[in-house]
Amino acid sequence: MIGDYTAESELLKALAHPVRLRMVEGLISNECNVNKIVDKLKLPQSTISQHLSILKSRGVVQRRKEGLKTCYKVVNPKVIKLVELLGK
């Protein structure tokens, strides 16, 4: 019997963009706020926020409010394993 890979497909779509993959790679080991991600990737804040929204909606990252800052970290163990397998 062939499984229904709908959830897995959506997860892979979320990771299929190079910027999101780089973000995930960094957020696996370090919880980070949006400003730090902007500084690291040299992209506009609005672009980073859009990518984080996609990752959050697919259950890849979780956000935590810290005063005025919003911090993100990877919480999906499948994603962590997948990035480890891609191993740069």
N, C-alpha and C positions, 0 to 999 in steps of 0.2 A: 504494500500500500504506500502510495506517495503522500507525504505530509503536506500540510498547508503552510507555506512559508511566508504568509502575508506580513506578519510582525517582523520577521527577519529581513524581509525585503525592504520594509520601511526603515529599519535600523541601518541597513547598508546604504540606502539612499541618503540618509542623514550624514553618513560618513564619506560619501562619494565626492565631496568637494575638498580640494587640497587645503583651503584655509581652515575648514572645520576639522579636518584630520590633524593639522598642526595644532589647533586649539586643544583638541582632545588629548593629543600627546603631552602637551604641557600641563593640562589640568589633571592628568592621572596622578602625577607626583606632587603637584603644588596647587592648593586652593588659591584662587586668584580673583582680584576684582577687575572690572571692565577696563579701568584706566591702565592697569598693568598690561593687560592683553593688547590694548591699543598701542602702548609704547613698544611692546615686544614685536608685534607684527607690522607696525607702521601702516595701519589702515584706519580709516575714519571710524569714530565711535559708533555711528549709525550702522555701518557695515558689520562691525563686531556684534552689536546688539541683535541684528537680524540673524546672524549665524547662531548666536547663543539661544535665541528663541526657537530655532529649528531643533537644536540639540536638546533643549529642555522639553519640547513637545514630544520628542521621541523617547524620552526617558534616559537620555545619555548623561546629562548633567543635572545637578540639583543646585538651587541657589539658596543663599543664606544672607539675610540682611544684617549688616553690622553698622549701625548708625545710619549715615547717609550712603554708605557703600553697599554694593551688592556683590557678594563673593560667590564664585562658582567652583564646583569640583565634579569630577566624573564619578558616577555612582553605579554604573551598569557593569557588572563583572564580565559580561560577554564582550563588551567594548574593550575593556582592559586587556583581556586575553587576545582579542583580535589585533590590537595595536602591538602587543608583545610579539605576536606571530609575524607581523609585518616587519618588525625589528630593524630599525635603521641604525 
